[in-house]
Amino acid sequence: MAPSQSLQAALSSVQEAFVKQNPQSNQAHKEACRYFPGGNTRSVLYTTPFPLSFQSGHGSTLTSVDGDTYTDFLGEYSAGIFGHSNPQIAEALAGVLSRGWNFGGVCERFNIEMVRFTNSGTEANMMALAAALAFSARKHPGCPEPKSIVVFSNAYHGSTLSFPNTLVDEIRRGHDVSHLTPNLPHNFLIAPWNNPAETTELLATRPRGSIAAILVEPLQGAGGCRPASAQFLKTLRALADQKSALLIVDEVMTSRLAPGGLAQEWALRPDLITLGKWIGGGMSFGAFGGRRDVLQLFDPRTTKVPLGHAGTFNNNVLSMAAGCAGLDVYSAQRVARLNELGSTLKARLHALLADASLCEPPANRTDNDDDDDDDDDYAQRYPLETDSNSDSNDVPPTPPPGRMYISGYGSVLSIRFSGPDATTCHQLFFHHMLEEKIYLAARGYMALSLELSRADIEHFIAAVQRFVTKYAALLLKDE
C-alpha cells in the first residue's frame, strides 16, 4: 500500500469509529441539513463525516449530545476566552438594565480616540475600509478612482474579506475569481505576507493618494497563526505614511494577546483598529476606531456630508454590558498568565515534535525574552514565515519548518502539517484528538481560554505524544 493510501486508511478507520460513537450528533447534523446549507450557518464548523453537536458547556468543558465531555481548546475561535458560563459576565447581563456602563472603556484600553460599534469583526473591517475610502477620496479628490486597498496573502478579515493562498494563486495566474469568493468588489492589491521588500516594490509606482488603506493582521489567525515580523510592520507604517494611506490593524483576534492589543505591545502606530470576538464577552460584537479626524466622518455635527452607519443592533445593550464585564475579567495579569500557558504549550509541543524529527528544533529563545534591539523577540524562537509573489525575489517564500509543527503566539496557536496530503493529516489529527476528548478546530487552530488549567495542558501534550507515537513513522514515510 502506498504511503498516502496508508494515511487515508488510517483516517477512514478513525472516522468509522467516530460515526459509531456519535449517533446523536449524526442525527442532529442530518436534521440541520434540512434547513441549513451544509447543516450550519458558519462554514468553518463543518467537518467530515459530520461535526459534533454540543448541548452544554461549563468552564473549560463541552458536553456533546451523545453525552461525552471534551476539554475545549478551540475557545470559539478566540471569542470564548472566558470559557463557558462565566459568572461575572452572566451577572452583568442579568443586571444590565439597572446599571450603567463605561462607554470609554474600549477607547482607553486600546488607546484609540473614537470608536463605533458593530455586530461582528467582519462588519468592523468592512466599515473601517469604507471610512478609509471616504477619507482618502475627500483628502485626495484629484486621484483617479477606484482607490486601492492593500491586503496580504493568506489573510482573513471576515467572510467578505478573505484571501487564502489558493485564491491568491488563481489571481496571480490571471484567472477570474469572481465566482470563487464572496469578497467585496474593492480594488485589492494583494501583497506577499511578511515580505517587506516585495511589498515596497509592489507599491513603489503607486501615486500618493491612490491607496486608501493597508489592512493587516499582526498575527494571521485563519492563515495559520503566523506572526508578522517587526520589520514588516515598520515597513507598512512607513509605506502608509508615504502613500497617504490609512494603516488599519485588524485586532479582532489578536487584541486578546496583550492588555492593549498586539499593536500596542509591538509598538505599531495604526490609524484605525478593528475589534471583535472576546471583547463582546462571548456575545455578538465588533468595533472599529482610531483617529478622531477619520471617525468624525460619521459625525453630522462636524461633517457637512457625514457617512451613514446604520444597524439595528449596533447599540446592543447586552453585548455592551457583557463586553465591559469581559474587559474587567481579562486583566493584564490574566493576559500574562494565559499567554504564558500558551507559550508553555507551544514550547513543549515544539520540543516533542522535534524529538520525533517531525520539525526543526527551536532556537534557544522564548516568546517572552527581553531584548533591547529591534529583533523579533516575540517570535525569534520559532521560524517566521514569508510569502512571495516572485520566484526570483531576494526574500523567497519560507519552506515549512517541518512535516508537523506548531505556530502562533501566546494563547492563539495552530498545529500544522505540510505536504500534498496535509489535509488528510489534519483530519487524522483532529479525529485523534476527539478520541482523546479534546476539541479544537479541524485545521489545528486553538485559542486557549481562562478556564484551562495546567492539568488540561498536560492532557493535551500527552494526547499529541500518543498521536506522534502512533503515526510519526507513517508521516515521515509519506514525506
Secondary structure, DSSP 8 states (H G I E B T S, - for coil): --HHHHHHHHHHHHHHHHHHH-HHHHHHHHHHHTTSGGGSSSGGG--SS----EEEEEBTEEEETTS-EEEE-SGGGGT-TT-BS-HHHHHHHHTTTTS---TTHHHHHHT-SEEEEESSHHHHHHHHHHHHHHHHHHH-TTS-SS-EEEEETTEESSTTSEE-HHHHHHHHTT---TTT------EEEEE-TT-HHHHHHHHTTS-TTSEEEEEE-SEETTTTSEE--HHHHHHHHHHHHHHT-EEEEE-TTGGGGSTT-HHHHTT---SEEEEEGGGGTTSS-EEEEE-HHHHGGG-TTT-SS------TTTT-HHHHHHHHHHHHHS-HHHHHHHHHHHHHHHHHHHHHHHHTTSB----S--TT---SSSS-TTTTTS------S-TT-SS-----SBSEEEEEETTEEEEEE-STTHHHHHHHHHHHHHHTTEE--TTSEEE--TT--HHHHHHHHHHHHHHHHHHHHHHHHT-
